[in-house]
Amino acid sequence: MSTQAPAARRPRWAMAMLWAMILAYAAYFSVLSVRLHDAQRTHKSDLGQMDQAIWNTNRGRFVQETKLEEVSARLTDHVEPIYAPVSLVFYLWDDVRALLVLQSVALALGAWPVYLIAEGRLATGRGHSDRQPGYRRTAVVAALACAAAYLLYPPLQAANVAEFHALPLATPLILLVFLAIERQRWAWFLVATVLVAMVQEGTALLAAALGAYALALGLWRRTRPPVPGAAAAVAGTGGRPDMAAVVAGAAALLFGLGWFYVATFVIIPAYAAPAYGLEETPYAARFGALGDSFGQVALSMLTRPGLVLQVALEPLRVEYVWRLLAPVGFLALAGPEILLLAFPLFAANALSSYPMQYSGLLHYSAPLAAYAVMGAIVGGHRISAPLRRLALQARSRSLWRLLRPYRPLVVWLLFWSITCQIAYGYTPVGRQFGYTWPEVTAHHRLLERFAAQVPAEVPLSTMSSLYPHFTHRQNIYQFPLLGDAEVVLLDLAATTGWSSHPTVVRDKVRQMLQSGQWAVQDAADGYLLLRRGVPPAPVEGTPALPAAFYSFADPQAGPQFPLDITFGGRLRLLGYDVIPEEQFRRTGFRFYWQALEPLPADLELRIFAVTPDGEEVDSTDQRPLMQALWRQPADWPVGEVVVTDKLPWYLPRQWALGVGAYQGEAWSEHGSRWPVVAEPAAQGIGTATFDDSTWVRLNPWQWRRGRLITLPTPPAIMPAAHTFGGDGWIVTLTGMDEPARAAPGQEVPVTLQWEAQTAAPRDYTVFVHLRDAAGNVVAQADATPHYYGSLPTSRWPLAEPVLDAHTLPLPANLPPGVYDLVVGWYYWETQERLALLDHNNIPTGDGAVVAQMEVDTTAGPTP
């Protein structure tokens, strides 16, 4: 009997809409993926190494790649036989971009089995629309909604734009397995299950779970002799087990488990041992909280459920579950047997010590889209069926008309799907669109000029952001590794793709040019092409680079935040740009400088990020200004504007930039710092000078709900009124901000607002204590007043608010309860405290209880 519904009974408009959605998805994400590549937002890890392995497979060298300076194979990390058929795409288009298009098309095609499964399941309840008379057209709209929910699923789209990986290819194959199960096509089932297992060693467990599911269905669904007009398999009735399902399911289960064992514990260790010196797959270390090996992880999951639960309930992991279930309106929860099949992959992600695995931003979650949508189909039908019966029992014609065509299901599913697309998605309506739709600049297009000078057969060494553009060759290395490379190509203007520290790259280039073995073949706008060979007669020192190379220090536009700050009367800071990478919460910067006169050779520029309590969290000591490495301030033409970029980095929730200039070897020597003069125009946007005006603090910033925003005004402060006095100094606590609840082990931010009524004769220290009911100090934070910089009390203005930030670290073993937050002052040399004064200025103690804090193990962490 045919398994297809009669063509006349399947509305043509529905199929047209389905394929229009599939083509739209494939086209859009193909263009987006290629655009990211053209904007140099793909890297050696992972597109470059995947492409080289697949290209070598196409040339008869199965998954061969260059690892460090040796020829190796991807079998050191993963077993991915699926790359053999994938490599055939290079016969159609011998370009790395073919993989990006292939991935987009493959994921888009997953909507086809989703539609067929939903159509059959919602029309009949068992997926056999062809075997039930009276094909129900009312299921078509619901099936299209399910297909749309699949294509709008944010974790699927995230995987699509995260370069290229094998794991997303499992998604449409898993859906084909479900379709084969729904239609009881067991030969198809076996083929699709084997393909799922061949994607990656981890997907073999998914194949085994799908086999177990088919086996269970075969034992549950009993067969009876066929009756005209009845289905061949009737669930829950007498008769024999469905032996075809039992045999196919058992075969898939055994094959999946066997292949997982062979790939994970035989093949990978055999290749990883000589490459890494490891006895098992290196990815076992990603579960450090549960153990150092797969055996220890499995043992922890069985014997330490409390630890597993503690890890699983961390807020970011709970948010990960939300991101997986919300796009399908949580309907998948009504199909728990489907979700259970995804447990191997879900557990690997949710319990990982590697945060990106449970971020929902990379490729790790792509196959879970198949289970979420399939679970929503099963759950949606399971929820709708009793409601429809209720309408019949109530004999309500209006209620029946509402429920019969699955209108509530369609509305509910599309509401959540579209809402989550706006919140997390990558289409033009999605929040991630602004980050993932990059500008392809003239600098990016300039790469074609240099690529034309690198023959495909020549071994090459390049940096990570250029690596995928040149991987159709047998030998390619990641700079500063050279191997047998004859050519080196670098993009020293890049803000991503730095696998080595920029100073290491600079020193390596200098060493190569000084050796007499390498010559500059071409250079422009930060690109540098070196060729191995003997240049003209060596010159003393480092050979000069062509003038065109330095054009990446020329400004392309004015600063986002104009300033007028002068250092030492000789150097002006004209402004800066803040460049947030909201997807991964990194922040980069660009600064605009102008030399007012020739600058000294030993001048250093220092940019650093500082938190409200004065902690320095990033600086040019760790991540230098890029252009200044190659064109030092002493070489800047007087009067010309020069830009310098600082590589993006992970900064805390709230921070501000500090800028200074100094001569000599150490910033810590105040005598070497240049004095700062900030003009009133700059003061108006939130600058302030510190440490005898030796550095300037720029406007504070804060990450809030995934967005980076400026803080031009002080934060919200709750009023307070506690006055302290002594040695002729009177100061009042006029406001404060602190969390009402915290968990043991947290670092609690406390912001105080003071107002001095008289001048302080010396510099005092603030104490912030947490005391229990008996008056014992259980946590404390004593420090000189800080707010993005040191604020000595001897320099406080009178009758003006002064903010003061502290971080109170709570002990990890602090018992839950309610504690007093106590604030006061003392002079550090004598430890003598200032008195707490009442409204008549009469001393009443030496510390003020300013708030009560509840310590609770269930309290969320400080954002």
Residue, then its C-alpha position, 0 to 999 in steps of 0.5 A: m500500500s502506498t504511504q503517500a496521500p493522494a496528490a489531489r487530497r494534499p493542497r498544492w498551496a500548502m506544498a508551495m508554501l512549504w517549499a517557499m519557506i524552505l527556499a527562503y531559509a536556504a537562500y537567506f542563510s546561505v547569503l548570510s553565512v557567505r557574507l560572514h566569511d567574506a567579512q573574515r568572521t570565519h576562522k581556522s577553528d572551525l571552518g578552516q580545519m573542517d574545510q581542509a579535512i573535507w577537501n583532502t577527503n575529496r582528494g583521497r586523503f580521508v579527513q587529513e589536516t595540518k595540526l600544528e606543523e604535522v600532517s594529521a587527521r581529524l580522528t584525533d578529535h572526532v570520527e565523522p564519516i559523513y564527511a566522505p559524502v559531504s566532500l562530493v560537493f567540491y566536484l560541483w563548486d571547489d570553494v570553501r563557501a560550498l560547505l556553508v551553502l550545503q549546511s544551509v540547504a541541509l538544515a532548510l530541508g529538515a522542514w520537509p519531514v517536519y511537515l509530513i510528520a505533523e500532517g500525518r500525525l495531526a490528521t490521524g493521530r498515528g502518522h498514516s494519513d494515507r491509510q485513514p479515509g477522509y484526509r483532514r485538510t485542517a491539519v495542513v495549516a498546523a503542519l505548516a506552522c510546525a515547519a515554520a517553527y522549525l525554520l525559526y528555531p533560534p538554536l538551529q539558526a545559531a548553528n547555521v551561522a557558526e561556521f561549518h560543523a558536522l553536528p548540524l547535519a544530523t538534524p535533518l537525518i534525525l527528522l528522516v528517522f522520525l518520518a520513517i518510524e511514523r510511516q513504518r518504513w523500516a528499511w528507510f529507518l535503518v539507512a537514516t539511523v546509520l547516517v545519523a551515527m556516521v555524523q559524529e561519534g556522539t550522534a551514535l548514541l542518538a542513533a541508539a536511542l532512536g533504535a530503542y524507541a523503534l524497538a519499544l514501539g514495535l513491542w507496544r504496537r501489536t499487529r493483527p490480520p489486516v481488516p479492510g479499511a483498518a490500519a495494519a498496526v493497532a496500538g495496545t491491542g492483542g496480537r503479535p509484536d510488530m517484528a519489523a519494528v522490533v528487528a529494525g530497532a534492535a539493529a539500530l540500538l546495537f549498531g549505535l552503541g557499538w559504533f559509539y564504543v569503537a569510535t570513542f574508545v578505540i579510534i580517537p584514542a589511537y589517533a589522539a595518543p601520538a598527537y596529544g599524549l592522551e589516552e582518550t578523547p580530549y573532550a572528556a575534560r569538558f565535564g570537569a565538575l563531574g570527573d576527568s574521564f567519561g567513566q568518572v562522569a558516568l559514575s558521578m551521574l549514577t552515584r552523585p545525583g545531588l552534584v549533578l542537580q547542583v550543576a544543572l540548576e545553575p542559572l545559565r544552564v536553566e536559561y539554556v533549557w528555556r531557549l530550547l523549549a520556549p521556541v516551540g511553546f513548551l509543547a514538547l514537554a507533553g511529548p516527554e518520550i521524544l525529549l528523552l531520546a535527546f538525553p545523550l546530547f542534551a546532557a553533554n551540553a547542559l552538564s559541560s564545563y565549557p559554557m559555549q555548549y550550553s549557550g545556544l549560540l554555537h553548533y552544539s544544540a542544532p540536533l536538539a531542534a529535531y527533538a524539540v519540534m517532534g516533541a511539539i508535534v506529539g505534545g500538541h496533538r496529545i493536548s489537542a485531542p482531549l480538548r476536541r473530545l471535550a467539545l464533542q461531549a459539550r455539544s458546543r458547535s462554536l467550541w468544536r469549530l474553534l478546536r477542530p482545525y487546531r487553531p489554538l495550537v497554531v496560534w500558540l506555537l507561532f506566538w512563541s516561535i515568532t517571539c523567540q525569533i525576535a528575542y534570540g533569532y538571526t533573521p532581520v527581525g531577530r536580535q542577533f541580526g545586527y551582530t551577524w550581518p556584517e559589513v564587508t569593507a574595502h579592507h576585506r575586499l582587498l584580500e583578493r589582491f593578496a590571495a591572487q599572489v598565493p598559488a594553491e600548491v604553495p605551503l602557506s602560514t597565515m592567521s586564524s581569520l584568513y585561514p579558511h580562505f586558503t585551506h584548499r591546499q595540503n599544507i597550511y599552518q597557523f602563524p607564527l608556526l611556519g613548517d615548510a611554508e614558502v609564503v606568510l600572509l597576515d592581516l594585522a588590522a584584524t580585530t579577531g583571529w589572533s591565536s597568538h598575542p599581537t606582540v608575539v606576532r610582531d616580534k616574529v615578523r621582525q625576526m623573520l625580516q632580520s634573518g635575511q630569509w624572508a622578504v616583503q612581497d606586498a603590503a597594504d592597509g595592514y595586510l603583509l605578504l612575506r615570501r621565503g627567499v633571500p632579499p637584497a643586501p641585509v640592512e641593519g635593524t628591521p627593514a622598513l615596511p612600505a608606507a601603504f602598510y600603515s594606512f590601517a591607522d588612518p581614520q575612516a570617520g570621526p569618533q563616536f564619542p568626541l573628546d578633548i583631552t591633552f596629555g603632557g601638552r603634547l598629545r591629544l585624545l580626540g575621541y573613542d568608539v565602543i565596539p560591542e560584540e553583544q553575541f559573546r559580550r565582548t567589547g572592543f575600542r578604537f581611539y583617535w589621537q593627534a600628536l601636537e608635537p614630535l613625541p618621544a621614543d619611549l612614550e607608552l599609551r595605557i588604556f585600562a578598564v576599571t570596575p566601580d570598586g577600583e579593580e583593574v580588569d583589562s589593560t594594554d599590558q595584556r591586549p595592546l593597541m594594535q596600530a601602535l605596535w607597528r607605528q609607534p607614537a614617536d613615528w606619528p606625523v604631527g597634526e595628523v589623526v591616528v587611530t588605534d584599536k584594542l582587541p575585544w575582550y570580556l569585561p564585567r557587568q559594569w566598567a569604565l575606561g581609564v586612559g593615560a600616557y607615560q614614559g619609561e618602563a612602568w606605569s606604577e611610577h607616578g613621576s613618569r606619567w604625563p599630566v592630563v587636562a580634560e576640557p569642559a566639553a569632555q567633562g560633560i560626557g562623564t570624564a574625571t581625572f584621578d591620581d593627581s590628574t595623571w589619568v582620565r576616566l571616561n564614561p562608565w558603561q554597563w551590560r544590561r539585558g545583553r546590551l551595552i549602555t552608557l551610564p551618564t548619571p549615577p546609579a539609582i541610590m536609596p536614600a539614607a541618613h547616617t552621619f559620622g564625625g571626628d578630627g573635625w571632619i563630618v560626613t553623611l551617608t546620604g544613600m546606598d545600593e546593595p542587593a537584598r539577597a545573596a548566596p554564599g560564595q558570592e561577591v556582593p556589590v555595595t555602593l555608598q553615597w557620601e556628602a562631606q560637610t567639612a574638609a577631611p584633615r587626612d585620608y580615611t578608610v571605609f569599612v563594610h562589614l556583614r555581622d551575624a545576630a551575635g555581632n560577629v563579623v562574617a564578611q568584610a570589605d575595608a578600602t579607601p573610597h573608590y568609584y572607578g578610581s581612588l577617591p582620597t577623602s582629603r580631596w573630597p569637595l564639600a556639600e557634593p555627593v561622592l559615590d563609593a563602591h565596594t565588593l563584599p565577598l561572602p564565605a562559601n560556607l556562610p550559613p543561610g540567615v539574615y545579617d546586618l550590613v554595617v558601615g563606618w570609618y577609621y584612620w588606617e594608621t591608628q585604627e581609630r574609628l569615627a563616631l556615629l552621630d545622632h541628629n544632635n551630633i552626639p556620638t552613639g557608636d562607631g558603625a551604622v547598620v545601614a541594611q539587612m541582607e538575607v543569605d540564601t543558597t537559592a539566591g541568584p548570582t550577581p549579574 
